[in-house]
Amino acid sequence: MEGILIWLIVGGIAGWLAGLIVKGGGQGILINIVVGIIGAVIGGWVFGQLGVAIGSGLINAIITAVVGAVILLLLIGLIRGKR
């Protein structure tokens, strides 16, 4: 149960930060959590492909999720034609 709570917190923080970076604001807590969790998967894959290791722990999880979430939001923006 604790693991799910950590995922939700990291996802919410990462989605909110990515929203600030890409669009200038968050999208609401549920969307932020979803974007952050998907971003964590994308960021983990990208960093794994590049052989990049930032560190360990919660800060690493947040940084990885934010990078992935920014990538996700930029791709969504490209598909929608906003970027």
Protein Blocks (a to p, Z undefined) as FASTA:
>chain_A
ZZmmmmmmmmmmmmmmmmmmmnopaebjklmmmmmmmmmmmmmmmmmmnopafbgcjklm
mmmmmmmmmmmmmmmmmmnopZZ
